[in-house]
Amino acid sequence: MLELIIIALYFLGMLAIGVVSRRKAEGVDDFFVAGRKGSTLFISGSLLATIVGGSATVGMAGLGFTRGLTGAWWLLVGSIGLVILGLFFAEKVRKLGLYTLPELVGKQYDRRIALAASILIVVAWVGVIAAQIIASGKILGILGFGSPLLWMVLFTMVFVVYTIFGGQFAVIRTDTIQAVIIFAGIFGALAILLSRLGWWSGLKSSLPPEQFTFPVGSQFGGIELVTLLLLVGLTYVVGPDMYSRLFCAKDGKTARASAFWTALFLVPVAFGIALIGMGASVLFPQIAPEQAFPTVIKEVLPPFIGGIVLAALLCAVMSSADTCLLSASTILTVDIVGWFMPSLSQRKILALSRWGIVFLGLSSLGLALILKGVISALLFAYTIYTGGVILPVIAGFYKNKLRVTPSGALAALIGGGSVALVSKIFDIKYLDLGALLVSGLLLFIVSLIDNRMKRGKETSKFIS
C-alpha cells in the first residue's frame, strides 16, 4: 500500500509540473527546444534520464538475468555511440539551430529526403514509446493492484497529459532531477541485493563462471556484439531524441560536453543494472527474465525503499517516454504536416503538435498491447530506423567529399528501411545487418549514377 501511495504522489507531481510549465512553454522555441538555453548539467541529465528507460531497467536487467555481465552491452554500445557523437557531430548539430533531425536531413539533401526520413522516424519511434509503456506495465504490475494492462493505460494517460502541457520546457528540467533519482534507486537496490547474497563473493559462488565472462560469452558472441553496436549503438550517433537534446543546448561546446558526460555515467549504470538481473537469477530463478528488477523491488527491498526505487524506475520510463513522444510529435507536426501546410502559424503548429502527442500516445499504447517484450519492441523500432536513416545522415555531414546525392539518400532510406522491416516481420536471421549493407550500397551506387548523369548532361550542354 505504501508503494501505491508513493507512485500516486509521483504521478500527481509530474502532472503538476506539466501544468505549471505550460505558462512558460507558450512559444515554439520553449515548447520544442526549451528556449535553447540548456546548460551541460541540464542536457547531460536529460540525456541520461532519456536513455535509461524501459530498455535499460526492465529489459536490461532481463538480459543480465539470462546472459550475465554481457547484458551490460545494451547500454555500453550507447556509451560508445555518444563518444562518437561528441567527437564528430554534437557541435555541428547544435550550430545548425534546428528543431528536428529531419530538418537537418533537409539541409543536407532536400525536402523530399526530409519527408521520407520523417515518416520512417515517426513509425519507428512509435515502437520505442511502446517499449516504455510495456515496461511500465511490468514495473507497476508488482504492486498487486489491478492488471499490467490497466497500469499501461494509466501510465500512457499520465505521460501524454504531462507532455501536452509542458513540452520540452518541462521535460528537460525534470529530467535532471529524475536522473538523480534513477541513480540512487539503481545503486540503492543493488547494494541491498548484494548484501542479501553475501556481496560479490556470494554472487560469484552462486552463479556459473560463464555469467561473469566479458566482453563476450557463451550466450553472447562476437556477431551479437557487432549487431548490437550497429543496430543500437548507431542510434546514439544519429537519433531524433539525442539531437532534440543537443538542439536545446545553449551552444556547441555545451552539446559536445554533454555527450561525453552522459557516455561516462552510462558505464556504471550498465553494469549496475546487469548485476541486479544476475542477483535476481540467484534468488528467483523461476521468474520471467524481464520481471527481474520488479521482483527484486517487491521481494528484497523494504516497503518504503521499494516505493522509492519503484518511483526511480518510473522516472526512467517516464523520461524516455515523454522525450520520444515529444520528438515524434515535433517531427510529425513540423516535418510532415508542415510539408503539406507550410503556411501554418506558430499557434496552429503548437495546437497540432499537442494533438499529435495524443495520436502518437494512443498508437504506441495499441502497439504495446501487441508486442509483449521490451527488448523485442525496441529492436523492432531500432532496426527499421537504423537500416534506413543512419548512413544517409552520417554521409550527409561529408556530402561534398563523399559526393552523395539526394537521389542516393532517398534510395538508401527506402531500400534500407524496407529490408529492415522485412527482417523483423519475417524474423530472418542477419537480414537486419543486411539492411545496413543495402542502405550503404544504394546510397553510393545511386549517387555515383546520379553524378555521372549530371556530368553527361553538362558535357552535352558544353558541346552544343
C-alpha positions as CSV (number, residue, x, y, z in Angstrom):
1,M,0.0,0.0,0.0
2,L,2.9,2.3,0.8
3,E,4.4,1.8,-2.7
4,L,1.0,2.7,-4.2
5,I,0.9,6.0,-2.3
6,I,4.4,6.9,-3.4
7,I,3.5,6.1,-7.0
8,A,0.3,8.1,-6.8
9,L,2.3,11.1,-5.4
10,Y,4.8,10.8,-8.2
11,F,2.1,10.8,-10.9
12,L,0.4,13.8,-9.3
13,G,3.8,15.6,-9.1
14,M,4.5,15.0,-12.8
15,L,1.1,16.3,-13.8
16,A,1.5,19.4,-11.6
17,I,4.9,20.2,-13.2
18,G,3.3,19.9,-16.6
19,V,0.5,22.3,-15.7
20,V,2.9,24.9,-14.1
21,S,5.2,24.7,-17.1
22,R,2.5,25.4,-19.6
23,R,2.7,29.1,-18.8
24,K,6.4,29.1,-19.7
25,A,6.0,26.9,-22.9
26,E,3.7,29.1,-25.0
27,G,6.2,29.8,-27.7
28,V,7.6,27.4,-30.4
29,D,11.2,27.6,-29.1
30,D,10.2,27.0,-25.5
31,F,7.9,24.1,-26.4
32,F,10.2,22.3,-28.8
33,V,13.7,23.2,-27.7
34,A,13.3,24.7,-24.2
35,G,14.4,28.2,-25.4
36,R,17.9,26.8,-26.4
37,K,19.3,27.7,-23.0
38,G,20.3,24.3,-21.6
39,S,23.5,24.0,-19.6
40,T,25.8,21.0,-19.5
41,L,24.1,19.8,-16.3
42,F,20.6,20.0,-17.7
43,I,21.4,18.5,-21.1
44,S,23.5,15.7,-19.6
45,G,20.8,14.9,-17.0
46,S,18.1,14.9,-19.7
47,L,20.2,12.6,-22.0
48,L,20.9,10.2,-19.2
49,A,17.2,10.1,-18.0
50,T,16.1,9.6,-21.6
51,I,18.5,6.8,-22.3
52,V,17.9,4.9,-19.0
53,G,14.3,4.0,-19.8
54,G,12.4,0.8,-20.0
55,S,15.1,-1.0,-22.0
56,A,17.8,-0.1,-19.5
57,T,15.9,-1.1,-16.4
58,V,13.3,-3.8,-17.1
59,G,14.8,-5.0,-20.4
60,M,18.5,-4.9,-19.5
61,A,18.0,-6.5,-16.1
62,G,16.4,-9.3,-18.0
63,L,19.5,-9.6,-20.2
64,G,21.6,-9.7,-17.0
65,F,19.3,-12.5,-15.7
66,T,19.9,-14.7,-18.8
67,R,23.3,-13.6,-20.1
68,G,25.2,-12.3,-17.1
69,L,27.7,-9.4,-17.4
70,T,27.4,-9.3,-21.2
71,G,23.9,-7.9,-20.7
72,A,25.5,-4.6,-19.9
73,W,26.4,-4.2,-23.6
74,W,22.8,-2.9,-24.3
75,L,23.9,0.4,-22.6
76,L,27.6,0.2,-23.2
77,V,27.1,0.4,-27.0
78,G,25.2,3.6,-26.3
79,S,28.1,5.0,-24.4
80,I,30.4,4.3,-27.4
81,G,27.9,5.9,-29.7
82,L,27.8,9.0,-27.5
83,V,31.6,9.3,-27.6
84,I,31.4,9.3,-31.4
85,L,28.6,11.8,-31.3
86,G,30.7,14.1,-29.1
87,L,33.8,13.8,-31.1
88,F,32.4,14.3,-34.6
89,F,28.9,15.6,-34.7
90,A,27.5,17.3,-31.5
91,E,28.8,20.8,-32.2
92,K,27.8,20.6,-35.8
93,V,24.3,19.6,-34.9
94,R,23.8,22.3,-32.3
95,K,25.2,25.1,-34.5
96,L,22.5,24.4,-37.1
97,G,19.9,25.7,-34.6
98,L,17.1,23.5,-35.9
99,Y,14.1,21.7,-34.2
100,T,14.3,18.2,-35.6
101,L,16.5,15.6,-37.2
102,P,14.5,15.6,-40.4
103,E,15.1,19.3,-40.7
104,L,18.8,18.5,-40.6
105,V,18.3,15.9,-43.4
106,G,16.5,18.5,-45.4
107,K,19.5,20.9,-45.1
108,Q,21.9,18.1,-46.1
109,Y,19.9,17.0,-49.1
110,D,16.4,18.4,-49.9
111,R,12.8,18.4,-48.6
112,R,11.9,15.1,-50.2
113,I,14.5,13.3,-48.2
114,A,13.4,15.1,-45.1
115,L,9.8,13.9,-45.6
116,A,10.9,10.3,-46.2
117,A,13.1,10.4,-43.0
118,S,10.3,11.9,-41.0
119,I,7.8,9.1,-41.9
120,L,10.4,6.4,-41.1
121,I,11.3,8.0,-37.8
122,V,7.7,8.5,-36.6
123,V,6.9,4.9,-37.4
124,A,10.0,3.6,-35.6
125,W,9.6,5.8,-32.6
126,V,6.0,4.6,-32.0
127,G,7.8,1.3,-31.3
128,V,10.2,2.9,-28.9
129,I,7.4,4.6,-27.0
130,A,5.5,1.3,-26.9
131,A,8.5,-0.3,-25.2
132,Q,8.3,2.2,-22.4
133,I,4.6,1.5,-22.0
134,I,5.3,-2.2,-21.8
135,A,8.0,-1.6,-19.2
136,S,5.5,0.5,-17.1
137,G,3.1,-2.4,-17.0
138,K,5.8,-4.9,-15.9
139,I,7.0,-2.5,-13.2
140,L,3.7,-1.4,-11.8
141,G,2.2,-4.9,-12.1
142,I,4.2,-6.0,-9.0
143,L,2.0,-3.7,-6.8
144,G,-0.8,-6.3,-6.8
145,F,-3.4,-3.6,-7.5
146,G,-5.0,-4.0,-11.0
147,S,-3.6,-5.7,-14.0
148,P,-0.5,-4.7,-16.1
149,L,-2.9,-3.6,-18.8
150,L,-4.6,-1.2,-16.5
151,W,-1.3,0.3,-15.5
152,M,-0.2,0.6,-19.1
153,V,-3.3,2.6,-19.9
154,L,-2.9,4.8,-16.8
155,F,0.8,5.4,-17.4
156,T,0.1,6.4,-21.0
157,M,-2.6,8.9,-19.9
158,V,-0.1,10.5,-17.4
159,F,2.9,11.0,-19.7
160,V,0.7,12.1,-22.6
161,V,-1.0,14.8,-20.5
162,Y,2.3,15.8,-18.9
163,T,3.9,16.2,-22.3
164,I,1.0,18.1,-23.8
165,F,1.1,20.7,-21.0
166,G,4.8,21.3,-20.5
167,G,6.5,20.4,-23.7
168,Q,10.3,20.4,-23.8
169,F,10.5,23.2,-21.2
170,A,9.0,20.9,-18.6
171,V,10.7,17.7,-19.8
172,I,14.3,18.9,-19.8
173,R,14.1,20.5,-16.4
174,T,12.5,17.5,-14.6
175,D,14.8,15.0,-16.4
176,T,17.9,16.1,-14.4
177,I,16.0,15.5,-11.1
178,Q,14.8,12.2,-12.4
179,A,18.3,11.2,-13.4
180,V,19.5,11.7,-9.7
181,I,16.5,9.6,-8.5
182,I,17.3,6.9,-11.1
183,F,20.9,6.7,-10.0
184,A,20.0,6.5,-6.3
185,G,17.3,3.9,-7.0
186,I,19.5,1.6,-9.1
187,F,22.6,1.6,-6.8
188,G,20.5,1.5,-3.6
189,A,18.7,-1.6,-4.9
190,L,22.0,-3.2,-5.9
191,A,23.6,-2.6,-2.5
192,I,20.7,-4.2,-0.6
193,L,20.5,-7.1,-3.1
194,L,24.3,-7.8,-2.9
195,S,24.2,-7.6,0.9
196,R,21.5,-10.4,0.9
197,L,23.6,-12.5,-1.4
198,G,26.9,-12.1,0.6
199,W,28.3,-9.3,-1.6
200,W,30.5,-10.0,-4.6
201,S,31.9,-13.3,-3.3
202,G,28.4,-14.6,-2.6
203,L,27.2,-13.7,-6.1
204,K,30.2,-15.3,-7.8
205,S,29.8,-18.5,-5.8
206,S,26.1,-18.7,-6.7
207,L,26.3,-18.4,-10.4
208,P,28.2,-20.3,-13.2
209,P,31.5,-18.8,-14.2
210,E,30.2,-18.1,-17.8
211,Q,27.8,-15.5,-16.3
212,F,30.9,-13.4,-15.4
213,T,32.7,-13.6,-18.8
214,F,33.1,-10.3,-20.6
215,P,33.1,-8.8,-23.3
216,V,31.6,-11.9,-24.9
217,G,30.2,-15.2,-23.5
218,S,28.6,-18.4,-24.3
219,Q,25.2,-16.7,-24.9
220,F,26.5,-13.5,-26.4
221,G,29.2,-13.8,-29.1
222,G,31.1,-11.5,-31.4
223,I,28.4,-11.5,-34.1
224,E,25.8,-10.5,-31.5
225,L,28.1,-7.7,-30.2
226,V,28.6,-6.3,-33.7
227,T,24.9,-6.5,-34.3
228,L,24.2,-4.5,-31.1
229,L,26.9,-2.0,-31.9
230,L,25.4,-1.3,-35.3
231,L,21.7,-1.5,-34.7
232,V,21.5,0.1,-31.3
233,G,24.9,1.9,-30.9
234,L,24.4,3.9,-34.1
235,T,21.0,5.3,-32.8
236,Y,23.1,7.3,-30.3
237,V,25.2,8.8,-33.0
238,V,22.2,9.8,-35.1
239,G,19.0,9.8,-33.1
240,P,16.0,12.1,-33.0
241,D,15.8,12.1,-29.2
242,M,19.6,12.6,-28.9
243,Y,19.5,15.5,-31.4
244,S,16.4,17.0,-29.7
245,R,18.6,17.4,-26.6
246,L,21.5,18.9,-28.4
247,F,19.2,21.5,-30.1
248,C,18.3,22.6,-26.5
249,A,21.9,23.3,-25.5
250,K,23.0,26.9,-25.2
251,D,26.0,26.4,-27.6
252,G,28.0,23.8,-29.5
253,K,30.6,23.3,-26.7
254,T,27.8,22.5,-24.2
255,A,26.3,19.9,-26.6
256,R,29.7,18.3,-27.0
257,A,30.5,18.2,-23.3
258,S,27.0,16.8,-22.5
259,A,27.5,13.9,-24.9
260,F,30.8,13.0,-23.2
261,W,29.5,13.3,-19.6
262,T,26.5,11.1,-20.4
263,A,28.7,8.5,-22.0
264,L,30.8,8.4,-18.8
265,F,27.8,8.0,-16.5
266,L,26.2,5.2,-18.6
267,V,29.1,2.8,-17.8
268,P,28.4,2.2,-14.1
269,V,24.6,2.2,-14.7
270,A,25.0,-0.5,-17.4
271,F,26.9,-2.8,-15.0
272,G,24.7,-2.0,-12.0
273,I,21.5,-3.0,-13.8
274,A,23.1,-6.2,-15.3
275,L,24.2,-7.2,-11.7
276,I,20.7,-6.7,-10.4
277,G,19.5,-9.1,-13.1
278,M,22.2,-11.6,-12.1
279,G,21.3,-11.3,-8.4
280,A,17.6,-11.9,-9.2
281,S,18.5,-15.1,-11.2
282,V,20.1,-16.4,-7.9
283,L,17.2,-15.6,-5.6
284,F,14.3,-16.1,-8.1
285,P,15.4,-18.5,-10.8
286,Q,11.8,-19.4,-11.7
287,I,10.6,-15.9,-12.8
288,A,10.5,-14.4,-16.3
289,P,13.7,-12.5,-17.1
290,E,12.1,-9.1,-17.6
291,Q,10.4,-9.5,-14.2
292,A,13.9,-9.5,-12.5
293,F,14.1,-5.8,-11.4
294,P,10.4,-5.5,-10.4
295,T,10.7,-8.8,-8.4
296,V,13.8,-7.5,-6.5
297,I,11.8,-4.4,-5.6
298,K,8.9,-6.4,-4.3
299,E,10.6,-9.3,-2.5
300,V,14.0,-7.9,-1.4
301,L,13.6,-4.2,-0.6
302,P,11.8,-2.8,2.5
303,P,8.4,-1.2,1.5
304,F,9.5,2.4,1.8
305,I,12.7,1.9,-0.1
306,G,10.9,-0.3,-2.6
307,G,8.5,2.5,-3.2
308,I,11.4,5.0,-3.8
309,V,13.1,2.6,-6.2
310,L,9.8,1.9,-7.9
311,A,9.5,5.7,-8.4
312,A,13.0,5.7,-9.8
313,L,12.2,3.1,-12.4
314,L,9.1,5.1,-13.3
315,C,11.3,8.2,-13.6
316,A,13.4,6.3,-16.1
317,V,10.5,5.0,-18.1
318,M,8.7,8.4,-17.9
319,S,11.7,10.3,-19.1
320,S,12.2,8.1,-22.1
321,A,8.5,8.0,-23.0
322,D,7.9,11.8,-22.8
323,T,11.1,12.6,-24.7
324,C,10.4,10.1,-27.5
325,L,6.8,11.2,-27.7
326,L,7.7,14.9,-28.0
327,S,10.4,14.2,-30.6
328,A,8.0,12.1,-32.7
329,S,5.2,14.7,-32.3
330,T,7.5,17.5,-33.3
331,I,8.6,15.7,-36.4
332,L,5.0,14.8,-37.3
333,T,4.0,18.4,-37.0
334,V,7.0,20.4,-38.3
335,D,8.3,18.0,-40.9
336,I,5.2,16.0,-42.2
337,V,2.2,18.3,-41.6
338,G,4.5,21.3,-42.4
339,W,5.3,19.7,-45.8
340,F,1.7,19.8,-46.8
341,M,0.7,23.0,-44.9
342,P,3.8,25.3,-45.0
343,S,1.9,28.5,-44.1
344,L,0.7,27.4,-40.6
345,S,1.1,30.0,-37.9
346,Q,3.1,29.2,-34.7
347,R,-0.1,29.0,-32.7
348,K,-1.5,26.3,-35.0
349,I,1.8,24.4,-35.0
350,L,1.7,24.2,-31.3
351,A,-2.0,23.1,-31.3
352,L,-1.4,20.4,-33.9
353,S,1.7,19.2,-32.0
354,R,-0.4,18.7,-28.9
355,W,-3.0,16.7,-30.9
356,G,-0.1,14.8,-32.4
357,I,1.1,13.8,-28.9
358,V,-2.4,12.3,-28.2
359,F,-2.5,10.4,-31.5
360,L,1.1,9.0,-31.2
361,G,0.5,8.1,-27.5
362,L,-2.6,6.1,-28.3
363,S,-0.9,4.5,-31.3
364,S,2.0,3.5,-29.1
365,L,-0.4,2.0,-26.5
366,G,-2.0,0.0,-29.2
367,L,1.3,-1.4,-30.4
368,A,2.4,-2.1,-26.8
369,L,-0.7,-4.4,-26.4
370,I,0.6,-6.4,-29.4
371,L,4.3,-6.5,-28.7
372,K,4.8,-8.1,-25.2
373,G,8.5,-7.8,-24.7
374,V,10.5,-4.6,-24.0
375,I,13.7,-5.6,-25.9
376,S,11.8,-7.1,-28.8
377,A,9.8,-3.8,-29.2
378,L,12.9,-1.7,-29.1
379,L,14.9,-3.9,-31.6
380,F,11.9,-3.8,-33.9
381,A,12.0,0.0,-33.9
382,Y,15.8,0.4,-33.9
383,T,16.3,-2.0,-36.8
384,I,13.9,-0.1,-39.1
385,Y,15.3,3.2,-38.1
386,T,19.0,2.2,-38.4
387,G,18.5,0.4,-41.7
388,G,17.1,3.5,-43.4
389,V,18.2,6.7,-41.7
390,I,21.7,6.4,-40.1
391,L,24.0,6.1,-43.1
392,P,22.5,8.9,-45.2
393,V,22.6,11.3,-42.3
394,I,26.3,10.5,-41.4
395,A,27.3,10.7,-45.1
396,G,25.4,14.0,-45.3
397,F,27.8,15.7,-42.9
398,Y,30.5,14.9,-45.5
399,K,28.4,15.0,-48.7
400,N,30.8,17.1,-50.7
401,K,33.8,14.8,-50.0
402,L,31.7,11.6,-50.5
403,R,29.7,13.1,-53.4
404,V,26.4,11.6,-52.1
405,T,23.3,13.0,-53.7
406,P,19.6,13.4,-52.7
407,S,18.6,10.5,-55.0
408,G,21.2,8.3,-53.4
409,A,20.0,9.2,-49.9
410,L,16.3,8.6,-50.9
411,A,17.2,5.2,-52.3
412,A,19.1,4.3,-49.1
413,L,16.2,5.4,-46.9
414,I,13.6,3.5,-48.7
415,G,15.7,0.4,-49.5
416,G,17.4,0.0,-46.2
417,G,14.2,0.7,-44.2
418,S,12.2,-1.8,-46.3
419,V,14.8,-4.6,-45.9
420,A,14.9,-3.9,-42.2
421,L,11.1,-4.1,-41.9
422,V,11.1,-7.4,-43.8
423,S,13.8,-8.8,-41.5
424,K,11.7,-8.1,-38.4
425,I,8.3,-9.1,-39.8
426,F,9.6,-12.5,-41.1
427,D,12.4,-12.9,-38.4
428,I,15.1,-13.6,-41.0
429,K,18.4,-14.0,-39.2
430,Y,21.2,-11.5,-40.0
431,L,19.0,-9.6,-42.6
432,D,18.8,-6.8,-40.1
433,L,22.6,-6.3,-40.6
434,G,21.9,-6.7,-44.3
435,A,19.6,-3.7,-44.3
436,L,22.6,-1.5,-43.3
437,L,24.6,-3.0,-46.2
438,V,21.7,-2.4,-48.6
439,S,21.4,1.2,-47.4
440,G,25.1,1.9,-47.9
441,L,25.2,0.2,-51.3
442,L,22.2,2.1,-52.6
443,L,23.5,5.4,-51.2
444,F,26.8,5.3,-53.0
445,I,25.7,3.4,-56.2
446,V,22.7,5.6,-56.9
447,S,24.8,8.7,-56.0
448,L,27.5,7.5,-58.5
449,I,25.0,7.0,-61.3
450,D,23.4,10.4,-60.4
451,N,26.7,12.2,-60.6
452,R,27.6,10.5,-63.9
453,M,24.3,11.5,-65.4
454,K,24.8,15.1,-64.3
455,R,28.3,15.2,-65.8
456,G,26.9,13.7,-69.0
457,K,24.3,16.5,-69.2
458,E,26.8,19.2,-68.5
459,T,29.1,17.8,-71.2
460,S,26.3,17.7,-73.7
461,K,25.4,21.3,-73.0
462,F,29.1,22.4,-73.3
463,I,29.4,20.6,-76.7
464,S,26.1,22.1,-78.0
